[in-house]
Amino acid sequence: MITRIVTIGFCVLSMWSCASDIRREQSSTTVPGTSHVEQIPSPSSERWNRTPYEAIFAGSHSDSQLVSLCTLVRHPQFGGGGLYRVDALTGYTERLRDKRDEAITYVEFTLVEDWFKSGKRLVARIPGGPAGPDSELLWEFNLKVGDIVGVLFRKHRADNAGYADLDPLGVFTRRENGGYSNGQLFTKQSVTASRLGDLVKGLTGGTLRDSCPYDEWPDLLANSEQPTVALPN
């Protein structure tokens, strides 16, 4: 019997990230020229309990901030995005540099549709996975092998071993109505993957200090709280 461990994350708008110890091993600084690793690592003395998954599941999660689409795309940590197929999910228990053990899962992606600076094949390294022989740390979002998902990657950083980085708000999964949502955006309307890609492309190139030509805010906000800037036709 596997014991599943639930963690609660808190997203901070200024960081566009849920705090995670594995992302703070060294520093949160993006390292220019960091290579994009495109293969999952092999078991070693620092990595064990290899566990292939057909699906991963989110634990309890709390967002302290609601984040707009423009904020996601124009954040300094935005590292490109596109529509991807999930090819494999492989978990490990890993020994971190401070000698702590951490549950890690590697997600293998293949590009389906390029939105902005998307690699053809990427491997993301995310928290969650086998925490021991009989325990499992739940993840920050749901994914299944074979899923086609919209992904806004974070930049490769030194504290993520050269792998692509993901944030729950950067993962848009397909809903029953055929539209894509990250759980905050597009929960009440059906936005296709191609439409989402067009919206992302139209927001690239600016910074958070620039005004957005349009934006989409979380549906959890009351209508009176949402800005009047409309999405393009």
C-alpha positions in Angstrom: 0.0 0.0 0.0 1.4 3.4 -1.0 1.0 6.3 1.4 0.4 9.6 -0.5 1.7 12.7 1.0 -0.1 16.0 0.2 1.6 19.3 0.1 0.1 22.8 0.0 1.8 25.4 -2.2 1.3 29.2 -2.1 1.7 31.1 -5.4 3.1 34.6 -5.2 2.4 36.9 -8.2 5.8 38.6 -8.2 7.5 35.2 -8.5 5.0 33.4 -10.7 5.7 30.2 -8.8 4.6 28.0 -6.0 7.5 27.8 -3.5 9.4 24.5 -3.8 12.5 23.5 -2.0 14.0 21.8 -5.0 13.9 25.1 -6.9 16.0 26.8 -4.2 19.0 24.4 -4.0 21.4 27.0 -5.1 19.6 30.2 -6.2 16.7 31.3 -8.3 18.9 33.0 -10.9 18.6 32.0 -14.5 22.0 31.0 -15.9 22.6 32.1 -19.5 23.7 29.3 -21.7 22.4 26.5 -19.4 21.9 23.5 -21.7 18.5 22.1 -22.2 18.6 18.5 -21.1 16.3 16.3 -23.3 16.7 12.9 -21.7 15.7 11.6 -18.3 18.6 10.7 -16.1 19.5 7.1 -15.2 19.3 5.6 -11.7 22.5 6.2 -9.6 23.7 6.5 -6.1 22.0 10.0 -6.0 18.8 8.8 -7.7 16.8 5.7 -6.9 13.2 4.3 -6.7 12.7 4.7 -10.4 8.9 4.7 -10.9 7.1 5.0 -14.3 3.7 6.6 -14.0 0.7 6.5 -16.4 -0.7 9.5 -14.6 0.1 12.0 -11.8 -2.3 13.7 -9.6 -2.4 17.0 -7.7 -2.6 17.3 -4.0 -4.3 20.1 -2.1 -3.1 23.4 -3.4 -3.8 27.0 -2.5 -3.1 30.0 -4.7 -2.5 33.3 -2.8 -2.7 35.3 -6.0 -4.8 35.2 -9.2 -2.6 35.7 -12.3 -3.6 37.0 -15.7 -2.5 35.6 -19.0 -0.4 38.6 -19.8 1.4 38.3 -16.5 2.3 34.6 -17.3 3.6 35.4 -20.7 5.5 38.6 -19.9 7.0 37.4 -16.6 10.8 37.5 -16.6 10.8 33.7 -16.0 8.7 32.9 -19.1 10.8 30.5 -21.2 8.6 29.8 -24.2 5.6 27.7 -24.7 3.6 25.5 -27.0 1.2 22.6 -27.4 2.9 19.4 -26.3 2.2 15.7 -26.0 3.1 14.0 -22.7 5.2 11.0 -23.7 6.4 9.7 -20.3 6.3 10.4 -16.6 9.2 9.0 -14.5 9.6 9.5 -10.8 12.7 9.2 -8.6 13.8 9.8 -5.1 16.8 12.1 -5.4 19.6 13.2 -3.0 19.8 17.0 -3.1 23.0 19.0 -2.6 22.1 19.7 1.0 21.8 15.9 1.5 18.1 15.9 1.8 16.0 13.4 -0.1 13.3 14.8 -2.5 10.6 13.2 -4.6 11.1 14.3 -8.3 9.3 13.4 -11.5 10.6 13.9 -15.0 8.0 14.7 -17.7 8.9 14.0 -21.3 7.3 16.2 -23.9 7.1 16.2 -27.7 6.0 19.4 -29.5 2.7 19.4 -31.3 2.3 23.1 -32.1 4.9 25.9 -31.6 3.6 29.1 -29.8 6.8 30.8 -28.9 10.4 29.5 -28.8 9.3 25.9 -28.2 11.8 23.1 -28.2 10.8 20.0 -30.2 11.5 17.6 -27.3 11.8 18.8 -23.7 12.1 17.1 -20.3 10.7 19.0 -17.3 11.8 18.3 -13.8 9.0 18.8 -11.2 8.4 18.1 -7.5 6.4 15.0 -6.6 6.9 11.3 -7.0 8.3 8.4 -4.9 9.2 9.8 -1.5 10.3 6.3 -0.2 9.6 2.6 -0.9 6.0 2.9 0.2 5.2 6.6 0.1 4.5 9.1 -2.7 4.5 12.9 -2.7 1.6 14.2 -4.7 2.2 16.7 -7.5 1.1 20.3 -8.2 -1.1 19.4 -11.2 -2.7 16.5 -13.0 -1.0 14.9 -16.1 -1.5 11.7 -18.0 0.7 10.0 -20.6 -0.8 10.8 -24.0 -2.3 14.1 -22.9 -2.0 17.0 -25.3 -1.4 20.1 -23.1 -0.6 23.7 -23.5 2.6 24.5 -21.6 4.2 27.8 -20.7 7.7 26.8 -19.5 9.8 28.7 -17.1 13.4 29.4 -18.0 16.0 26.7 -17.4 17.8 27.5 -14.1 20.9 26.2 -12.3 18.7 24.9 -9.4 16.8 22.6 -11.7 19.7 20.6 -13.1 19.4 22.0 -16.6 15.9 20.7 -17.1 12.8 22.7 -18.1 10.8 24.0 -15.2 7.0 24.1 -14.8 4.6 26.0 -12.7 1.0 24.8 -12.1 -0.4 28.0 -13.7 1.7 27.4 -16.8 0.0 24.0 -17.6 -3.3 24.2 -19.6 -5.1 20.9 -19.8 -8.1 20.0 -22.0 -11.5 20.2 -20.4 -14.7 18.3 -21.2 -15.9 21.2 -23.3 -12.8 20.9 -25.5 -11.2 24.1 -24.3 -7.9 24.5 -22.4 -7.6 25.9 -18.9 -4.9 26.2 -16.2 -7.6 26.1 -13.5 -7.8 29.9 -13.3 -8.1 31.1 -16.9 -10.8 30.0 -19.4 -12.8 28.0 -16.9 -16.1 29.4 -18.2 -15.4 29.6 -21.9 -14.1 27.1 -24.4 -10.7 28.3 -25.8 -9.1 25.9 -28.3 -5.4 25.1 -28.2 -4.8 27.1 -31.4 -6.7 30.1 -30.0 -4.7 29.9 -26.8 -1.5 29.8 -28.9 -2.6 32.9 -30.8 -3.2 34.8 -27.6 0.2 33.8 -26.2 2.0 34.8 -29.4 0.2 38.2 -29.3 1.5 38.9 -25.8 5.2 38.0 -26.3 7.8 40.6 -26.7 6.8 43.0 -23.8 7.6 43.2 -20.1 5.4 43.5 -17.0 6.0 47.2 -17.1 4.4 47.6 -20.5 0.7 47.9 -21.0 -0.9 44.7 -22.4 -2.7 45.0 -25.8 -5.3 42.7 -24.3 -5.5 40.3 -21.3 -7.5 37.5 -19.8 -8.1 37.4 -16.0 -9.1 34.4 -13.8 -12.8 33.7 -13.9 -12.8 33.6 -10.1 -12.6 37.4 -10.2 -16.0 39.2 -10.1 -16.8 41.0 -13.3 -16.4 44.4 -11.5 -12.8 43.4 -10.6 -11.7 42.5 -14.1 -10.0 45.1 -16.3 -11.8 46.4 -19.4 -9.1 45.4 -21.8 -10.7 42.8 -24.1 -9.3 39.8 -26.0 -8.8 40.3 -29.7 -11.2 38.8 -32.2 
